Amino acid sequence: MPDLSWLYDWLTAWAPCACLRAQFMQRALLGLLLAAPMTAVMGVQVVNFRMAFFADAISHSAFAGVALGLIFAVSPDWTMPLFGVAVGLAIMAMQRRSALPTDTVIGVVFAAVMAFGLAIVSRDRNVARDLQLFLYGDILTITETEIVIQAALLLAIMLFQFLAFNRLLYIGLNPVVARAHCIRVALHQYLFAGLLALVVMLAVWAVGVLLVTALLIVPAAAARNFARSAGGMFWWALLVSLTSAVAGLLISAQDWARTATGPTVVLCGFVWFIASYVAASVRRRVNP
């Protein structure tokens, strides 16, 4: 495990407030600064491709993945992402091969994974209590191992986006035309689904199953209101996500607030969304 003490020392020296001088707060800040770009980048494509329900289904598969790990005495840190990736790839495969509408396929899988998780939990009442952490999330408990995993996934996502961003836009507009232009549509769709599943599973640590989709959708939706191009939407989403993450952590640590970090981060993102909605409304009136 790499030594992160130098990073903690740097954060202590530059911490804007006393609450960030505690090491668990510094780990939480690092975790959010790594999670925010991942959810922002993937969230842009989730919004553009109308895949919010897809992300929601994957997030709720975390419930079943954690339950499996707790039942079979395997670390949920392994079972949750593996099960989530399996669900994401299964949805993509069924979506590509089925004549049913996409939302119908996702709805069927969503119901199945939720029922599967509840069925497993019903076998052991003690497991239900352990699942509360994953339902609500707690970034304050993030470990250095999880931080390193997040950093590795962030690098993989940025590399994938650098190589495939334009191709993904093309596929989102028209998969048939993209295939005619020799773009490997299936490969890009499966890679995107797998990476999105991993991002969702890791984001569960920060905000929990109930709010993980909001971490993807809210910054991207605000960015869409602010931006006038696909590239602009990308950078706006990064700005909204990063500032919401830092502000949410700092506000939740104040004595006058004392709120959970995950919901506070999402609410800060919602404030950005309201501002973007107002800005977009004004722009439409000025330039009808």
C-alpha positions in Angstrom: 0.0 0.0 0.0 1.5 3.4 -1.0 2.4 5.9 1.8 -0.1 8.8 1.6 1.3 10.6 4.7 2.8 13.3 2.4 -0.6 14.0 1.0 -2.2 14.3 4.4 0.6 16.7 5.4 -0.1 18.8 2.4 -3.8 18.8 3.1 -3.1 19.8 6.7 -0.9 22.7 5.6 -3.5 24.0 3.1 -6.7 23.0 4.9 -9.2 25.9 4.7 -10.8 25.0 8.0 -10.0 23.1 11.2 -12.3 20.2 10.4 -10.0 19.0 7.6 -7.1 18.6 10.0 -8.5 15.2 11.2 -7.1 12.4 9.1 -10.5 10.7 8.5 -11.7 14.0 7.1 -8.7 14.2 4.8 -9.4 10.6 3.6 -13.0 11.6 3.0 -11.9 14.7 1.0 -9.6 12.6 -1.1 -12.3 10.0 -1.7 -14.7 12.7 -2.8 -12.2 14.5 -5.0 -11.6 11.1 -6.8 -15.3 10.2 -7.0 -16.5 13.5 -8.3 -14.7 13.5 -11.6 -15.7 9.9 -12.3 -19.4 10.5 -11.6 -19.3 13.8 -13.5 -17.7 12.3 -16.7 -19.9 9.2 -16.7 -22.9 11.2 -15.7 -22.7 13.4 -18.8 -23.0 10.3 -21.0 -25.7 8.9 -18.7 -27.8 12.0 -19.3 -27.0 12.3 -23.0 -27.8 8.6 -23.6 -30.9 8.7 -21.4 -29.5 5.9 -19.2 -30.5 7.2 -15.7 -32.8 4.2 -15.2 -29.8 1.9 -16.2 -27.6 3.6 -13.5 -30.4 3.2 -11.0 -30.7 -0.5 -11.7 -27.0 -1.0 -11.2 -27.0 1.0 -8.0 -29.7 -1.2 -6.5 -27.8 -4.3 -7.5 -25.3 -3.2 -4.9 -27.9 -4.2 -2.3 -27.9 -7.8 -3.6 -24.1 -7.8 -4.0 -23.5 -6.8 -0.4 -26.1 -9.2 0.8 -24.3 -12.1 -1.0 -21.0 -11.1 0.6 -22.5 -10.9 4.1 -24.3 -14.2 3.7 -21.3 -16.2 2.4 -18.7 -14.4 4.6 -17.0 -12.8 1.6 -16.0 -9.1 1.8 -18.7 -7.0 0.2 -15.9 -4.9 -1.2 -15.5 -7.7 -3.7 -19.0 -9.1 -4.2 -20.6 -5.7 -4.6 -18.6 -4.5 -7.6 -18.4 -7.9 -9.2 -22.2 -8.4 -9.0 -22.8 -4.8 -10.2 -20.6 -5.3 -13.3 -22.3 -8.6 -14.0 -25.7 -6.9 -13.8 -24.6 -4.0 -16.0 -23.2 -6.3 -18.7 -26.3 -8.5 -18.5 -28.6 -5.5 -19.0 -26.5 -4.3 -22.0 -26.6 -7.8 -23.6 -30.3 -8.2 -23.1 -30.9 -4.6 -24.4 -28.9 -5.3 -27.6 -30.6 -8.7 -28.3 -34.2 -8.0 -27.2 -37.1 -6.6 -29.2 -38.5 -5.1 -26.0 -38.0 -1.4 -25.2 -34.9 -0.5 -23.3 -36.7 0.7 -20.2 -38.7 -2.5 -20.1 -35.6 -4.6 -20.1 -34.0 -2.5 -17.4 -37.2 -2.6 -15.3 -37.3 -6.4 -15.4 -33.6 -6.7 -14.3 -34.1 -3.9 -11.7 -37.0 -5.8 -10.1 -35.1 -9.1 -10.3 -32.0 -7.8 -8.5 -34.0 -6.1 -5.8 -36.1 -9.2 -5.2 -33.0 -11.3 -5.1 -31.3 -9.0 -2.5 -34.5 -9.0 -0.3 -34.8 -12.7 -0.6 -31.2 -13.2 0.6 -31.6 -10.7 3.4 -34.8 -12.3 4.6 -32.8 -15.4 5.5 -30.8 -13.6 8.2 -32.1 -10.6 10.1 -28.6 -9.7 11.3 -27.6 -9.0 7.7 -30.3 -6.3 7.4 -28.7 -4.2 10.1 -25.3 -4.5 8.4 -26.8 -3.3 5.1 -27.7 0.1 6.5 -24.2 1.5 5.9 -24.5 0.6 2.2 -28.1 2.0 2.0 -27.0 5.5 3.3 -23.3 5.5 2.6 -20.5 7.0 4.8 -17.6 8.6 3.0 -16.0 9.3 6.4 -15.2 5.6 6.8 -13.3 5.3 3.5 -9.9 3.5 3.8 -6.6 4.1 2.0 -7.1 0.9 0.1 -10.4 2.2 -1.3 -8.7 5.6 -2.2 -6.1 3.7 -4.2 -8.8 1.7 -6.0 -10.7 4.9 -6.8 -7.5 6.5 -8.2 -6.9 3.5 -10.4 -10.4 3.5 -11.7 -10.3 7.3 -12.3 -7.2 6.8 -14.5 -8.9 4.0 -16.4 -12.0 6.1 -17.0 -10.0 9.1 -18.2 -8.0 6.9 -20.6 -11.2 5.4 -21.9 -12.8 8.8 -22.3 -9.7 10.2 -24.1 -9.8 7.3 -26.6 -13.6 6.9 -27.0 -15.4 10.2 -26.1 -16.2 11.1 -29.7 -17.1 7.5 -30.6 -19.5 7.3 -27.7 -21.2 10.6 -28.8 -21.6 9.1 -32.3 -23.1 5.9 -30.9 -25.4 7.8 -28.7 -26.7 9.8 -31.7 -27.2 6.8 -34.0 -25.7 3.3 -33.4 -26.5 2.1 -36.9 -24.7 4.9 -38.6 -21.8 4.6 -36.1 -21.5 0.9 -37.1 -21.5 1.8 -40.8 -18.5 4.1 -40.1 -16.6 1.1 -38.7 -17.0 2.0 -35.0 -17.1 -1.1 -32.8 -20.4 -0.3 -31.2 -20.8 -3.4 -29.1 -17.3 -3.2 -27.6 -17.8 0.5 -26.7 -21.2 -0.2 -25.2 -20.0 -3.1 -23.0 -16.9 -1.2 -21.9 -19.0 1.8 -21.0 -21.5 -0.4 -19.1 -18.8 -2.1 -17.2 -17.0 1.1 -16.2 -20.3 2.8 -15.2 -21.1 -0.2 -13.0 -17.8 0.1 -11.2 -18.3 3.9 -10.8 -21.7 3.3 -9.3 -20.5 0.6 -6.9 -17.6 2.8 -5.7 -19.9 5.8 -5.3 -22.1 3.8 -3.0 -19.3 4.2 -0.4 -19.9 8.0 -0.6 -23.6 8.5 -0.7 -25.2 5.0 -0.4 -27.5 3.1 -2.7 -30.4 5.5 -2.3 -28.6 8.6 -3.6 -25.9 7.2 -5.9 -27.9 8.0 -9.1 -28.3 11.6 -8.0 -24.5 11.9 -7.8 -24.4 11.0 -11.5 -27.5 12.9 -12.8 -27.6 16.2 -10.9 -24.1 17.6 -11.9 -24.7 16.5 -15.5 -28.2 18.0 -15.6 -26.8 21.3 -14.3 -24.0 21.2 -16.8 -26.5 20.6 -19.7 -28.3 23.8 -18.7 -25.1 25.8 -18.5 -23.2 24.5 -21.5 -23.7 25.2 -25.2 -21.6 22.3 -26.5 -20.7 18.7 -25.6 -17.2 19.7 -24.5 -18.6 22.6 -22.4 -21.0 20.2 -20.7 -18.0 18.0 -19.8 -16.2 20.8 -18.1 -19.3 22.3 -16.4 -20.1 18.8 -15.0 -16.6 18.6 -13.5 -16.9 22.0 -11.9 -20.3 21.3 -10.4 -19.4 17.9 -9.1 -16.1 18.9 -7.5 -17.4 22.1 -5.8 -20.5 20.2 -4.6 -18.3 17.5 -3.1 -16.0 19.9 -1.3 -18.9 22.1 -0.1 -21.0 19.2 1.0 -18.1 17.7 3.1 -17.3 21.1 4.7 -21.0 22.0 5.5 -21.7 18.5 6.9 -18.8 18.9 9.4 -20.0 22.3 10.8 -21.6 22.3 14.2 -24.6 24.2 12.9 -25.3 21.6 10.3 -24.3 18.1 11.6 -25.8 16.4 8.5 -24.7 13.3 6.7 -22.0 14.0 4.1 -23.6 12.1 1.1 -27.0 13.9 1.2 -25.3 17.2 1.8 -23.2 16.8 -1.3 -26.3 16.0 -3.4 -28.1 19.0 -2.0 -25.2 21.3 -3.0 -25.4 19.8 -6.5 -29.1 20.6 -6.5 -28.4 24.2 -5.6 -26.1 24.3 -8.7 -29.0 22.8 -10.7 -31.4 25.5 -9.6 -28.9 28.2 -10.6 -28.4 26.5 -14.0 -32.2 26.3 -14.5 -32.5 30.0 -13.8 -29.6 30.8 -16.1 -31.0 28.7 -18.9 -34.4 30.3 -18.5 -32.9 33.8 -18.7 -30.8 32.8 -21.8 -33.9 31.5 -23.6 -35.8 34.8 -22.9 -32.9 36.9 -24.1 -32.2 34.7 -27.2 -35.6 33.1 -28.0 
